[in-house]
């Protein structure tokens, strides 16, 4: 996961937290978090990158709508990232 941008990590986390979201659902979640618009030209190429890296799978709901799920590898990467972060940020103290 070290080679992902912050935006790509955020995409991965949002997808992991939702049940097979479609692109616009992911976009809505990120826009709420960022408090600004996420353009399609930024969203979909980054989703495709996560698919190419094997972290996310893309399925098809209908002719126009895809959904996304985190792969086992993606979940392992999220777990590893959170363990790495925990070394430096312990919110329980």
Backbone atoms as SQL, in Angstrom:
CREATE TABLE atoms (id INTEGER PRIMARY KEY, chain TEXT, resi INTEGER, resn TEXT, atom TEXT, x REAL, y REAL, z REAL);
INSERT INTO atoms VALUES
  (1, 'A', 1, 'UNK', 'N', 0.823, -1.187, 0.000),
  (2, 'A', 1, 'UNK', 'CA', 0.000, 0.000, 0.000),
  (3, 'A', 1, 'UNK', 'C', 0.870, 1.254, 0.000),
  (4, 'A', 2, 'UNK', 'N', 2.146, 1.089, 0.250),
  (5, 'A', 2, 'UNK', 'CA', 3.068, 2.224, 0.299),
  (6, 'A', 2, 'UNK', 'C', 3.101, 3.001, -1.011),
  (7, 'A', 3, 'UNK', 'N', 2.744, 2.356, -2.115),
  (8, 'A', 3, 'UNK', 'CA', 2.805, 3.022, -3.415),
  (9, 'A', 3, 'UNK', 'C', 1.491, 3.686, -3.818),
  (10, 'A', 4, 'UNK', 'N', 0.505, 3.687, -2.945),
  (11, 'A', 4, 'UNK', 'CA', -0.769, 4.355, -3.237),
  (12, 'A', 4, 'UNK', 'C', -0.705, 5.816, -2.829),
  (13, 'A', 5, 'UNK', 'N', -1.451, 6.638, -3.538),
  (14, 'A', 5, 'UNK', 'CA', -1.606, 8.023, -3.097),
  (15, 'A', 5, 'UNK', 'C', -2.578, 8.052, -1.920),
  (16, 'A', 6, 'UNK', 'N', -2.625, 9.154, -1.228),
  (17, 'A', 6, 'UNK', 'CA', -3.585, 9.303, -0.140),
  (18, 'A', 6, 'UNK', 'C', -5.013, 9.154, -0.637),
  (19, 'A', 7, 'UNK', 'N', -5.289, 9.700, -1.816),
  (20, 'A', 7, 'UNK', 'CA', -6.623, 9.586, -2.403),
  (21, 'A', 7, 'UNK', 'C', -6.973, 8.131, -2.673),
  (22, 'A', 8, 'UNK', 'N', -6.023, 7.370, -3.192),
  (23, 'A', 8, 'UNK', 'CA', -6.269, 5.953, -3.460),
  (24, 'A', 8, 'UNK', 'C', -6.495, 5.183, -2.168),
  (25, 'A', 9, 'UNK', 'N', -5.758, 5.516, -1.121),
  (26, 'A', 9, 'UNK', 'CA', -5.992, 4.871, 0.177),
  (27, 'A', 9, 'UNK', 'C', -7.390, 5.200, 0.681),
  (28, 'A', 10, 'UNK', 'N', -7.797, 6.451, 0.540),
  (29, 'A', 10, 'UNK', 'CA', -9.140, 6.839, 0.971),
  (30, 'A', 10, 'UNK', 'C', -10.201, 6.071, 0.184),
  (31, 'A', 11, 'UNK', 'N', -9.994, 5.926, -1.111),
  (32, 'A', 11, 'UNK', 'CA', -10.919, 5.126, -1.927),
  (33, 'A', 11, 'UNK', 'C', -11.015, 3.707, -1.389),
  (34, 'A', 12, 'UNK', 'N', -9.877, 3.110, -1.111),
  (35, 'A', 12, 'UNK', 'CA', -9.840, 1.737, -0.623),
  (36, 'A', 12, 'UNK', 'C', -10.585, 1.614, 0.704),
  (37, 'A', 13, 'UNK', 'N', -10.362, 2.560, 1.607),
  (38, 'A', 13, 'UNK', 'CA', -11.036, 2.527, 2.906),
  (39, 'A', 13, 'UNK', 'C', -12.544, 2.687, 2.754),
  (40, 'A', 14, 'UNK', 'N', -12.970, 3.600, 1.882),
  (41, 'A', 14, 'UNK', 'CA', -14.411, 3.808, 1.679),
  (42, 'A', 14, 'UNK', 'C', -15.049, 2.547, 1.109),
  (43, 'A', 15, 'UNK', 'N', -14.413, 1.944, 0.120),
  (44, 'A', 15, 'UNK', 'CA', -14.961, 0.726, -0.473),
  (45, 'A', 15, 'UNK', 'C', -15.049, -0.378, 0.569),
  (46, 'A', 16, 'UNK', 'N', -14.034, -0.487, 1.415),
  (47, 'A', 16, 'UNK', 'CA', -14.030, -1.512, 2.463),
  (48, 'A', 16, 'UNK', 'C', -15.162, -1.290, 3.464),
  (49, 'A', 17, 'UNK', 'N', -15.549, -0.040, 3.657),
  (50, 'A', 17, 'UNK', 'CA', -16.568, 0.275, 4.653),
  (51, 'A', 17, 'UNK', 'C', -17.997, 0.220, 4.146),
  (52, 'A', 18, 'UNK', 'N', -18.172, 0.043, 2.847),
  (53, 'A', 18, 'UNK', 'CA', -19.506, -0.011, 2.260),
  (54, 'A', 18, 'UNK', 'C', -19.751, -1.386, 1.653),
  (55, 'A', 19, 'UNK', 'N', -20.994, -1.720, 1.418),
  (56, 'A', 19, 'UNK', 'CA', -21.353, -3.021, 0.851),
  (57, 'A', 19, 'UNK', 'C', -21.496, -2.900, -0.666),
  (58, 'A', 20, 'UNK', 'N', -20.460, -3.296, -1.384),
  (59, 'A', 20, 'UNK', 'CA', -20.430, -3.275, -2.847),
  (60, 'A', 20, 'UNK', 'C', -20.933, -1.944, -3.414),
  (61, 'A', 21, 'UNK', 'N', -20.264, -0.843, -3.039),
  (62, 'A', 21, 'UNK', 'CA', -20.732, 0.459, -3.513),
  (63, 'A', 21, 'UNK', 'C', -20.471, 0.650, -5.004),
  (64, 'A', 22, 'UNK', 'N', -21.326, 1.438, -5.635),
  (65, 'A', 22, 'UNK', 'CA', -21.072, 1.837, -7.015),
  (66, 'A', 22, 'UNK', 'C', -20.245, 3.117, -6.965),
  (67, 'A', 23, 'UNK', 'N', -19.719, 3.524, -8.104),
  (68, 'A', 23, 'UNK', 'CA', -18.811, 4.662, -8.156),
  (69, 'A', 23, 'UNK', 'C', -19.372, 5.933, -7.558),
  (70, 'A', 24, 'UNK', 'N', -20.641, 6.226, -7.834),
  (71, 'A', 24, 'UNK', 'CA', -21.223, 7.454, -7.309),
  (72, 'A', 24, 'UNK', 'C', -21.385, 7.421, -5.796),
  (73, 'A', 25, 'UNK', 'N', -21.609, 6.249, -5.225),
  (74, 'A', 25, 'UNK', 'CA', -21.691, 6.136, -3.760),
  (75, 'A', 25, 'UNK', 'C', -20.327, 6.418, -3.139),
  (76, 'A', 26, 'UNK', 'N', -19.271, 5.899, -3.763),
  (77, 'A', 26, 'UNK', 'CA', -17.912, 6.170, -3.295),
  (78, 'A', 26, 'UNK', 'C', -17.632, 7.668, -3.413),
  (79, 'A', 27, 'UNK', 'N', -17.995, 8.241, -4.543),
  (80, 'A', 27, 'UNK', 'CA', -17.804, 9.673, -4.791),
  (81, 'A', 27, 'UNK', 'C', -18.520, 10.492, -3.719),
  (82, 'A', 28, 'UNK', 'N', -19.759, 10.155, -3.406),
  (83, 'A', 28, 'UNK', 'CA', -20.525, 10.886, -2.390),
  (84, 'A', 28, 'UNK', 'C', -19.839, 10.839, -1.030),
  (85, 'A', 29, 'UNK', 'N', -19.358, 9.668, -0.651),
  (86, 'A', 29, 'UNK', 'CA', -18.679, 9.530, 0.646),
  (87, 'A', 29, 'UNK', 'C', -17.426, 10.395, 0.701),
  (88, 'A', 30, 'UNK', 'N', -16.633, 10.375, -0.370),
  (89, 'A', 30, 'UNK', 'CA', -15.404, 11.174, -0.393),
  (90, 'A', 30, 'UNK', 'C', -15.704, 12.668, -0.411),
  (91, 'A', 31, 'UNK', 'N', -16.738, 13.072, -1.130),
  (92, 'A', 31, 'UNK', 'CA', -17.094, 14.488, -1.156),
  (93, 'A', 31, 'UNK', 'C', -17.530, 14.971, 0.225),
  (94, 'A', 32, 'UNK', 'N', -18.206, 14.114, 0.954),
  (95, 'A', 32, 'UNK', 'CA', -18.596, 14.477, 2.323),
  (96, 'A', 32, 'UNK', 'C', -17.356, 14.638, 3.195),
  (97, 'A', 33, 'UNK', 'N', -16.416, 13.727, 3.067),
  (98, 'A', 33, 'UNK', 'CA', -15.184, 13.782, 3.859),
  (99, 'A', 33, 'UNK', 'C', -14.309, 14.964, 3.454),
  (100, 'A', 34, 'UNK', 'N', -14.096, 15.148, 2.158),
  (101, 'A', 34, 'UNK', 'CA', -13.228, 16.225, 1.663),
  (102, 'A', 34, 'UNK', 'C', -13.897, 17.598, 1.688),
  (103, 'A', 35, 'UNK', 'N', -15.221, 17.605, 1.821),
  (104, 'A', 35, 'UNK', 'CA', -15.990, 18.847, 1.785),
  (105, 'A', 35, 'UNK', 'C', -15.737, 19.623, 0.498),
  (106, 'A', 36, 'UNK', 'N', -15.549, 18.882, -0.595),
  (107, 'A', 36, 'UNK', 'CA', -15.394, 19.479, -1.922),
  (108, 'A', 36, 'UNK', 'C', -15.720, 18.415, -2.969),
  (109, 'A', 37, 'UNK', 'N', -15.907, 18.877, -4.196),
  (110, 'A', 37, 'UNK', 'CA', -16.300, 17.978, -5.276),
  (111, 'A', 37, 'UNK', 'C', -15.140, 17.082, -5.703),
  (112, 'A', 38, 'UNK', 'N', -15.458, 15.829, -5.962),
  (113, 'A', 38, 'UNK', 'CA', -14.516, 14.878, -6.537),
  (114, 'A', 38, 'UNK', 'C', -14.959, 14.652, -7.974),
  (115, 'A', 39, 'UNK', 'N', -14.126, 15.036, -8.904),
  (116, 'A', 39, 'UNK', 'CA', -14.484, 14.938, -10.316),
  (117, 'A', 39, 'UNK', 'C', -14.343, 13.503, -10.826),
  (118, 'A', 40, 'UNK', 'N', -15.201, 13.145, -11.775),
  (119, 'A', 40, 'UNK', 'CA', -15.163, 11.810, -12.371),
  (120, 'A', 40, 'UNK', 'C', -13.791, 11.502, -12.950),
  (121, 'A', 41, 'UNK', 'N', -13.147, 12.513, -13.515),
  (122, 'A', 41, 'UNK', 'CA', -11.829, 12.334, -14.115),
  (123, 'A', 41, 'UNK', 'C', -10.748, 11.996, -13.113),
  (124, 'A', 42, 'UNK', 'N', -11.006, 12.232, -11.852),
  (125, 'A', 42, 'UNK', 'CA', -10.086, 11.831, -10.785),
  (126, 'A', 42, 'UNK', 'C', -10.519, 10.496, -10.183),
  (127, 'A', 43, 'UNK', 'N', -11.820, 10.326, -10.008),
  (128, 'A', 43, 'UNK', 'CA', -12.352, 9.151, -9.328),
  (129, 'A', 43, 'UNK', 'C', -12.095, 7.863, -10.101),
  (130, 'A', 44, 'UNK', 'N', -12.570, 7.800, -11.309),
  (131, 'A', 44, 'UNK', 'CA', -12.563, 6.520, -12.029),
  (132, 'A', 44, 'UNK', 'C', -11.172, 6.031, -12.430),
  (133, 'A', 45, 'UNK', 'N', -10.258, 6.891, -12.852),
  (134, 'A', 45, 'UNK', 'CA', -8.899, 6.390, -13.107),
  (135, 'A', 45, 'UNK', 'C', -8.239, 5.816, -11.849),
  (136, 'A', 46, 'UNK', 'N', -8.514, 6.426, -10.699),
  (137, 'A', 46, 'UNK', 'CA', -7.943, 5.914, -9.450),
  (138, 'A', 46, 'UNK', 'C', -8.605, 4.615, -9.018),
  (139, 'A', 47, 'UNK', 'N', -9.901, 4.474, -9.257),
  (140, 'A', 47, 'UNK', 'CA', -10.564, 3.188, -9.002),
  (141, 'A', 47, 'UNK', 'C', -9.955, 2.111, -9.900),
  (142, 'A', 48, 'UNK', 'N', -9.725, 2.449, -11.157),
  (143, 'A', 48, 'UNK', 'CA', -9.118, 1.490, -12.084),
  (144, 'A', 48, 'UNK', 'C', -7.712, 1.092, -11.629),
  (145, 'A', 49, 'UNK', 'N', -6.969, 2.023, -11.079),
  (146, 'A', 49, 'UNK', 'CA', -5.637, 1.710, -10.553),
  (147, 'A', 49, 'UNK', 'C', -5.725, 0.693, -9.425),
  (148, 'A', 50, 'UNK', 'N', -6.691, 0.863, -8.529),
  (149, 'A', 50, 'UNK', 'CA', -6.856, -0.090, -7.429),
  (150, 'A', 50, 'UNK', 'C', -7.228, -1.470, -7.957),
  (151, 'A', 51, 'UNK', 'N', -8.019, -1.510, -9.019),
  (152, 'A', 51, 'UNK', 'CA', -8.371, -2.784, -9.646),
  (153, 'A', 51, 'UNK', 'C', -7.124, -3.409, -10.265),
  (154, 'A', 52, 'UNK', 'N', -6.343, -2.621, -10.996),
  (155, 'A', 52, 'UNK', 'CA', -5.125, -3.124, -11.637),
  (156, 'A', 52, 'UNK', 'C', -4.123, -3.655, -10.625),
  (157, 'A', 53, 'UNK', 'N', -4.068, -3.056, -9.443),
  (158, 'A', 53, 'UNK', 'CA', -3.139, -3.488, -8.404),
  (159, 'A', 53, 'UNK', 'C', -3.658, -4.705, -7.632),
  (160, 'A', 54, 'UNK', 'N', -4.873, -5.135, -7.931),
  (161, 'A', 54, 'UNK', 'CA', -5.430, -6.308, -7.268),
  (162, 'A', 54, 'UNK', 'C', -5.977, -6.049, -5.883),
  (163, 'A', 55, 'UNK', 'N', -6.200, -4.791, -5.550),
  (164, 'A', 55, 'UNK', 'CA', -6.716, -4.441, -4.229),
  (165, 'A', 55, 'UNK', 'C', -8.238, -4.366, -4.207),
  (166, 'A', 56, 'UNK', 'N', -8.825, -4.148, -5.375),
  (167, 'A', 56, 'UNK', 'CA', -10.268, -3.988, -5.518),
  (168, 'A', 56, 'UNK', 'C', -10.712, -4.781, -6.739),
  (169, 'A', 57, 'UNK', 'N', -11.898, -5.364, -6.645),
  (170, 'A', 57, 'UNK', 'CA', -12.522, -6.010, -7.808),
  (171, 'A', 57, 'UNK', 'C', -13.683, -5.143, -8.266),
  (172, 'A', 58, 'UNK', 'N', -13.883, -5.129, -9.573),
  (173, 'A', 58, 'UNK', 'CA', -14.983, -4.361, -10.147),
  (174, 'A', 58, 'UNK', 'C', -15.972, -5.332, -10.759),
  (175, 'A', 59, 'UNK', 'N', -17.230, -5.186, -10.380),
  (176, 'A', 59, 'UNK', 'CA', -18.301, -5.991, -10.955),
  (177, 'A', 59, 'UNK', 'C', -19.277, -5.079, -11.667),
  (178, 'A', 60, 'UNK', 'N', -20.248, -5.676, -12.322),
  (179, 'A', 60, 'UNK', 'CA', -21.201, -4.882, -13.086),
  (180, 'A', 60, 'UNK', 'C', -22.618, -5.101, -12.566),
  (181, 'A', 61, 'UNK', 'N', -23.273, -4.007, -12.175),
  (182, 'A', 61, 'UNK', 'CA', -24.672, -4.070, -11.741),
  (183, 'A', 61, 'UNK', 'C', -25.607, -4.065, -12.941),
  (184, 'A', 62, 'UNK', 'N', -25.324, -3.203, -13.889),
  (185, 'A', 62, 'UNK', 'CA', -26.085, -3.127, -15.134),
  (186, 'A', 62, 'UNK', 'C', -25.154, -2.561, -16.208),
  (187, 'A', 63, 'UNK', 'N', -25.698, -2.206, -17.357),
  (188, 'A', 63, 'UNK', 'CA', -24.853, -1.750, -18.467),
  (189, 'A', 63, 'UNK', 'C', -24.060, -0.480, -18.152),
  (190, 'A', 64, 'UNK', 'N', -24.552, 0.321, -17.230),
  (191, 'A', 64, 'UNK', 'CA', -23.904, 1.599, -16.936),
  (192, 'A', 64, 'UNK', 'C', -23.256, 1.672, -15.571),
  (193, 'A', 65, 'UNK', 'N', -23.539, 0.730, -14.696),
  (194, 'A', 65, 'UNK', 'CA', -23.138, 0.863, -13.298),
  (195, 'A', 65, 'UNK', 'C', -22.248, -0.289, -12.854),
  (196, 'A', 66, 'UNK', 'N', -21.076, 0.050, -12.340),
  (197, 'A', 66, 'UNK', 'CA', -20.168, -0.928, -11.756),
  (198, 'A', 66, 'UNK', 'C', -20.231, -0.834, -10.239),
  (199, 'A', 67, 'UNK', 'N', -19.895, -1.929, -9.586),
  (200, 'A', 67, 'UNK', 'CA', -19.742, -1.910, -8.133),
  (201, 'A', 67, 'UNK', 'C', -18.328, -2.363, -7.814),
  (202, 'A', 68, 'UNK', 'N', -17.898, -2.066, -6.600),
  (203, 'A', 68, 'UNK', 'CA', -16.522, -2.339, -6.198),
  (204, 'A', 68, 'UNK', 'C', -16.501, -3.087, -4.874),
  (205, 'A', 69, 'UNK', 'N', -15.578, -4.024, -4.749),
  (206, 'A', 69, 'UNK', 'CA', -15.357, -4.739, -3.490),
  (207, 'A', 69, 'UNK', 'C', -13.853, -4.851, -3.254),
  (208, 'A', 70, 'UNK', 'N', -13.482, -4.851, -2.004),
  (209, 'A', 70, 'UNK', 'CA', -12.072, -5.011, -1.645),
  (210, 'A', 70, 'UNK', 'C', -11.724, -6.490, -1.704),
  (211, 'A', 71, 'UNK', 'N', -10.593, -6.809, -2.307),
  (212, 'A', 71, 'UNK', 'CA', -10.131, -8.197, -2.405),
  (213, 'A', 71, 'UNK', 'C', -9.493, -8.632, -1.082),
  (214, 'A', 72, 'UNK', 'N', -9.188, -9.913, -0.989),
  (215, 'A', 72, 'UNK', 'CA', -8.471, -10.400, 0.198),
  (216, 'A', 72, 'UNK', 'C', -7.138, -9.692, 0.336),
  (217, 'A', 73, 'UNK', 'N', -6.464, -9.514, -0.794),
  (218, 'A', 73, 'UNK', 'CA', -5.184, -8.789, -0.755),
  (219, 'A', 73, 'UNK', 'C', -5.393, -7.365, -0.260),
  (220, 'A', 74, 'UNK', 'N', -6.443, -6.714, -0.739),
  (221, 'A', 74, 'UNK', 'CA', -6.744, -5.360, -0.293),
  (222, 'A', 74, 'UNK', 'C', -6.977, -5.290, 1.206),
  (223, 'A', 75, 'UNK', 'N', -7.692, -6.268, 1.736),
  (224, 'A', 75, 'UNK', 'CA', -7.939, -6.297, 3.188),
  (225, 'A', 75, 'UNK', 'C', -6.643, -6.529, 3.962),
  (226, 'A', 76, 'UNK', 'N', -5.778, -7.405, 3.449),
  (227, 'A', 76, 'UNK', 'CA', -4.472, -7.616, 4.093),
  (228, 'A', 76, 'UNK', 'C', -3.661, -6.322, 4.099),
  (229, 'A', 77, 'UNK', 'N', -3.709, -5.597, 2.991),
  (230, 'A', 77, 'UNK', 'CA', -2.974, -4.329, 2.892),
  (231, 'A', 77, 'UNK', 'C', -3.532, -3.297, 3.877),
  (232, 'A', 78, 'UNK', 'N', -4.841, -3.245, 4.027),
  (233, 'A', 78, 'UNK', 'CA', -5.445, -2.318, 4.996),
  (234, 'A', 78, 'UNK', 'C', -5.002, -2.689, 6.400),
  (235, 'A', 79, 'UNK', 'N', -5.036, -3.967, 6.731),
  (236, 'A', 79, 'UNK', 'CA', -4.615, -4.423, 8.064),
  (237, 'A', 79, 'UNK', 'C', -3.159, -4.076, 8.313),
  (238, 'A', 80, 'UNK', 'N', -2.303, -4.340, 7.342),
  (239, 'A', 80, 'UNK', 'CA', -0.878, -4.036, 7.489),
  (240, 'A', 80, 'UNK', 'C', -0.658, -2.537, 7.671),
  (241, 'A', 81, 'UNK', 'N', -1.393, -1.737, 6.922),
  (242, 'A', 81, 'UNK', 'CA', -1.262, -0.274, 7.031),
  (243, 'A', 81, 'UNK', 'C', -1.685, 0.189, 8.417),
  (244, 'A', 82, 'UNK', 'N', -2.785, -0.349, 8.906),
  (245, 'A', 82, 'UNK', 'CA', -3.273, 0.073, 10.228),
  (246, 'A', 82, 'UNK', 'C', -2.309, -0.350, 11.323),
  (247, 'A', 83, 'UNK', 'N', -1.690, -1.521, 11.181),
  (248, 'A', 83, 'UNK', 'CA', -0.691, -1.951, 12.163),
  (249, 'A', 83, 'UNK', 'C', 0.527, -1.035, 12.125),
  (250, 'A', 84, 'UNK', 'N', 0.951, -0.655, 10.916),
  (251, 'A', 84, 'UNK', 'CA', 2.081, 0.255, 10.770),
  (252, 'A', 84, 'UNK', 'C', 1.760, 1.607, 11.405),
  (253, 'A', 85, 'UNK', 'N', 0.558, 2.133, 11.138),
  (254, 'A', 85, 'UNK', 'CA', 0.152, 3.415, 11.712),
  (255, 'A', 85, 'UNK', 'C', 0.130, 3.346, 13.236),
  (256, 'A', 86, 'UNK', 'N', -0.322, 2.213, 13.761),
  (257, 'A', 86, 'UNK', 'CA', -0.451, 2.058, 15.213),
  (258, 'A', 86, 'UNK', 'C', 0.895, 2.194, 15.911),
  (259, 'A', 87, 'UNK', 'N', 1.988, 1.884, 15.236),
  (260, 'A', 87, 'UNK', 'CA', 3.312, 2.049, 15.829),
  (261, 'A', 87, 'UNK', 'C', 3.590, 3.508, 16.185),
  (262, 'A', 88, 'UNK', 'N', 2.997, 4.402, 15.431),
  (263, 'A', 88, 'UNK', 'CA', 3.305, 5.813, 15.556),
  (264, 'A', 88, 'UNK', 'C', 2.201, 6.630, 16.196),
  (265, 'A', 89, 'UNK', 'N', 0.978, 6.152, 16.082),
  (266, 'A', 89, 'UNK', 'CA', -0.159, 6.902, 16.619),
  (267, 'A', 89, 'UNK', 'C', -0.968, 5.965, 17.495),
  (268, 'A', 90, 'UNK', 'N', -0.866, 6.164, 18.789),
  (269, 'A', 90, 'UNK', 'CA', -1.658, 5.360, 19.710),
  (270, 'A', 90, 'UNK', 'C', -2.688, 6.265, 20.354),
  (271, 'A', 91, 'UNK', 'N', -3.923, 6.150, 19.896),
  (272, 'A', 91, 'UNK', 'CA', -4.987, 7.013, 20.394),
  (273, 'A', 91, 'UNK', 'C', -5.525, 6.551, 21.746),
  (274, 'A', 92, 'UNK', 'N', -5.066, 5.408, 22.220),
  (275, 'A', 92, 'UNK', 'CA', -5.551, 4.879, 23.492),
  (276, 'A', 92, 'UNK', 'C', -4.793, 5.465, 24.683),
  (277, 'A', 93, 'UNK', 'N', -3.765, 6.219, 24.433),
  (278, 'A', 93, 'UNK', 'CA', -2.987, 6.768, 25.554),
  (279, 'A', 93, 'UNK', 'C', -3.627, 7.986, 26.137);
